Amino acid sequence: MKHMLFHLSVALPFLLMATGCMKLGPDYHRPDTGIQMPGSYQHASTETTTSLPEDRWWQVFGDHEINQLVEEALRNNLDIKKATARILEIRSQFVERRADRFPTLGLEGQAQRQHRQIIGVIPGESFSVE
């Protein structure tokens, strides 16, 4: 029973895909939609269209009351604040971990000052007492 169910679950998607590849019959006629589509768009407008803002889409309506309501909702929504904080945290962790992949450049310097007093004979010089 399990084997038959397995074979059926494998064969069924292939059968459905095969029916999607079938050619339509000879009596098929494309339905008339009433819309005339041009063969090519040679005289298309070259104007650039303004796209809607994705993060402030409600401002498209130009309603001051909607703007106030949405701004208040965003200010007082703790879930959004938590999600924003989590995104910033994950982003900083990502940047920190990604930094380990790059070579590091270090510079170190050291300075020291000493004053030696020479008392006595300087080595390498000879003298004699007669």
KACORJO-V681826 format. One record per pair of residues at least 4 apart in sequence whose C-alpha atoms are under 6 Angstrom apart, sorted by sequence separation. I is the first residue (numbers start at 1). GAP is how many residues later the second one is. If there is no record, write none. Layout:
# KACORJO-V681826
((I	GAP) (I	GAP))
This chain:
# KACORJO-V681826
((8	4) (53	4) (73	4) (80	4) (87	4) (94	4))
